[in-house]
Amino acid sequence: MVNRLVFEEGKVLKAIVDAVEALIGEASVKISPEEGMSLSALDTSKTAMIQLILPKSYFVDFEVDNEGFYGVNFTELARILKRVKAKDRVELAFEESRLVLKAIGDYKRTFSMPLLAGESFELRELKVQFKAGARLDSKVLPDVVKDLKLISNEVKVSIDPDKVEFMAESDKGESTVELSKEDIMVIDIWADEPSSSYYSLAYLEKMVKPAKIAEEASIELSSQSPMKLTYPLGGVEGARIVYYLAHISVA
């Protein structure tokens, strides 16, 4: 039995696969006739986790009869997707031992790659009580990372009721990006209490890739706790990419 799902545009699938492959080379995906497509995986260092949730309503076509877990080499899939055009409609067919990708645009192309052994998983939220958060225009995050990387490999993220602040410092100097409630790139800020933690900029750089296809991003954190970074996708309820990033302990 073949489980088949179709993305409207190749650029969307490319961005989703890039978002996964930035953290993990191989992972299992769950295909369910009721729930759609999902993924949950830790990176090898257990510093970061990614979750992908795509309800069946996210796809332009969704033909799934049986639930299954399929192991996917995302590094290889990302390589194949480089040959797919942004406006191509892309079909993924999960067969018993192969993943068949069809790109349909001015003409049709078919690629096939072996599937790996699938491992079952459950989607679980990290048990962290977040004390502060912000919703931002996602386009601002890649620029924030570029500004801070000039100075350091670590970033201090602080949120209070009025602003979000990203600060990097080292022997090279200091860089600060401040986003207040009045700024056009800020949708909302909230804080039950002012909170701040340090995080790896190298990981955060990987986690801004969904900004290509998501209009907004939500940051949640507490002091000395992991960060949760969420990208809603396509205006479809429940469709999202979620990252969790461990904090760095600073003496």
C-alpha positions in Angstrom: 0.0 0.0 0.0 1.3 3.4 -1.0 0.8 6.5 1.1 0.8 9.6 -1.1 0.8 13.3 -0.2 1.2 16.4 -2.4 2.8 19.8 -1.7 1.5 22.7 -3.7 5.0 24.3 -4.2 8.4 22.8 -4.3 9.9 25.8 -2.4 7.7 24.9 0.6 8.9 21.3 0.8 12.5 22.5 0.2 12.3 24.8 3.2 10.7 22.2 5.4 13.4 19.6 4.5 16.2 22.2 5.0 14.7 23.0 8.4 15.0 19.4 9.4 18.3 18.6 7.7 19.9 21.5 9.5 19.7 19.6 12.7 19.5 15.9 11.8 20.6 13.9 8.8 18.2 11.0 9.3 14.9 10.7 11.1 11.6 8.9 11.1 8.3 10.5 9.9 4.9 9.4 10.9 2.2 9.3 8.2 -1.3 8.9 9.6 -4.7 9.0 7.8 -6.2 11.0 10.7 -3.2 13.2 11.8 -1.3 13.9 8.6 2.5 13.9 8.6 4.7 14.5 11.7 8.3 14.2 12.9 10.0 14.5 16.3 13.8 14.1 16.6 16.8 15.2 18.7 20.1 16.2 17.2 23.0 13.9 18.0 24.3 16.1 20.8 20.8 16.3 22.4 21.2 20.1 22.5 18.2 20.7 20.2 14.9 19.1 19.1 12.7 19.6 16.1 9.1 18.7 15.7 7.2 19.0 12.4 3.4 18.8 12.4 1.5 18.9 9.0 -2.2 18.1 9.3 -3.7 16.4 6.3 -5.5 19.7 5.4 -2.1 21.2 4.8 -1.6 19.1 1.6 -3.3 19.8 -1.7 -3.8 16.0 -2.0 -3.5 13.4 0.8 -4.1 9.7 0.1 -3.2 7.7 3.2 -4.9 4.5 4.2 -2.6 3.1 6.9 -0.5 4.7 9.6 3.2 4.1 9.3 6.7 5.2 10.4 9.2 5.7 7.7 13.0 6.4 8.0 14.1 9.2 5.8 17.6 10.3 4.8 17.0 14.1 4.9 20.5 14.9 3.7 19.8 12.9 0.5 16.3 14.3 0.1 17.6 17.8 0.4 20.1 17.0 -2.4 17.4 15.7 -4.7 15.2 18.7 -3.9 17.9 21.1 -5.3 16.6 19.9 -8.7 13.0 20.8 -8.0 11.8 24.2 -9.0 10.1 26.6 -6.6 6.7 26.5 -8.3 6.7 22.7 -9.1 4.0 20.7 -7.4 5.7 17.9 -5.5 4.3 14.4 -4.8 5.8 12.2 -2.1 4.8 8.5 -2.3 5.9 6.3 0.7 6.2 2.8 -0.6 7.2 -0.3 1.4 10.9 0.3 1.0 11.3 3.4 -1.2 10.3 7.1 -1.2 9.3 8.2 -4.7 9.3 11.9 -5.4 7.5 13.4 -8.4 8.1 17.0 -9.4 5.4 18.4 -11.8 5.9 21.7 -13.5 6.6 22.3 -17.2 7.2 18.6 -17.3 7.3 15.7 -14.9 10.4 14.2 -13.2 10.6 11.3 -10.9 13.2 10.5 -8.3 13.4 7.5 -6.0 15.5 6.8 -2.9 15.5 3.9 -0.4 13.7 4.3 2.9 15.4 3.5 6.2 13.9 1.5 9.0 11.3 3.6 10.6 11.1 4.0 14.4 7.9 5.0 16.3 7.8 8.1 18.4 5.3 10.4 20.2 4.9 14.1 19.9 5.6 15.5 23.4 6.0 19.0 24.6 9.0 19.8 26.7 8.0 20.1 30.4 9.0 23.7 30.8 6.9 26.5 32.3 7.7 29.4 30.0 7.5 32.8 31.8 7.9 35.1 28.8 7.4 35.1 25.0 7.1 37.2 21.8 5.5 36.8 18.4 7.7 38.4 15.7 7.7 38.8 12.0 9.9 35.8 11.1 12.0 37.9 8.6 13.7 39.7 11.4 15.3 36.5 12.9 17.9 35.8 10.2 19.1 39.4 10.4 19.4 39.2 14.1 21.6 36.1 13.9 23.8 37.8 11.3 24.3 40.9 13.4 25.2 38.9 16.5 27.5 36.4 14.8 29.9 39.3 14.1 30.7 39.4 17.8 30.2 36.0 19.5 29.0 32.4 19.3 26.6 32.9 22.1 23.5 35.1 22.5 21.6 36.3 25.6 17.9 36.5 24.9 15.9 38.6 27.3 12.2 39.3 27.3 10.3 41.7 29.6 6.7 43.1 29.2 8.0 45.8 26.8 10.8 44.4 24.7 12.8 41.5 23.4 16.6 41.9 23.5 19.3 39.8 21.8 22.8 40.6 23.1 26.2 39.1 22.2 29.5 40.1 23.7 33.1 38.9 23.5 36.6 40.4 23.3 35.6 41.6 19.9 33.0 43.9 21.4 29.3 43.9 21.9 26.2 43.8 19.7 22.6 44.3 20.8 19.3 44.0 18.9 16.2 45.4 20.7 12.7 44.9 19.5 10.0 46.8 21.4 6.2 46.6 21.3 6.1 49.7 19.0 8.4 48.2 16.3 6.7 47.0 13.1 8.4 43.6 13.3 6.8 42.8 16.7 3.3 41.3 16.8 3.1 40.7 20.5 5.2 40.5 23.7 4.2 39.0 27.0 6.0 38.3 30.3 4.7 36.9 33.6 8.2 37.8 34.8 11.3 39.2 33.0 13.3 36.2 31.7 16.7 35.7 30.1 18.9 32.8 29.1 22.0 32.2 27.0 21.9 30.1 23.8 24.2 28.9 21.0 24.2 31.1 18.0 25.3 28.3 15.8 22.1 26.4 16.6 19.9 29.4 16.4 21.3 30.1 12.9 20.0 26.7 11.9 16.7 27.4 13.5 15.9 30.5 11.4 15.6 28.6 8.1 11.8 28.3 8.3 11.6 32.1 8.1 11.6 31.5 4.3 8.1 30.1 4.4 6.6 31.3 7.7 5.2 34.7 8.2 5.8 34.8 12.0 7.8 33.1 14.7 7.0 32.7 18.4 9.8 32.7 21.0 9.1 31.4 24.5 11.6 31.1 27.4 12.2 31.2 31.1 15.4 32.2 32.9 18.1 29.5 32.7 15.8 27.2 30.7 15.4 25.9 27.1 13.9 28.1 24.4 10.9 27.1 22.3 10.8 28.6 18.8 7.6 28.0 16.8 6.8 28.7 13.1 3.1 28.4 12.1 2.9 27.3 8.5 0.6 28.1 5.6 -2.2 29.6 7.7 -3.4 26.0 8.4 -4.5 25.3 11.9 -2.0 23.1 13.7 0.6 23.2 10.9 4.0 24.2 12.4 7.7 23.7 12.9 8.8 23.7 16.5 12.4 23.8 17.8 13.5 23.4 21.4 17.1 24.7 22.2 18.9 24.0 25.5 20.3 26.9 27.4 23.9 27.5 28.0 25.0 27.7 31.7 27.0 30.9 32.3 29.0 31.4 35.5 
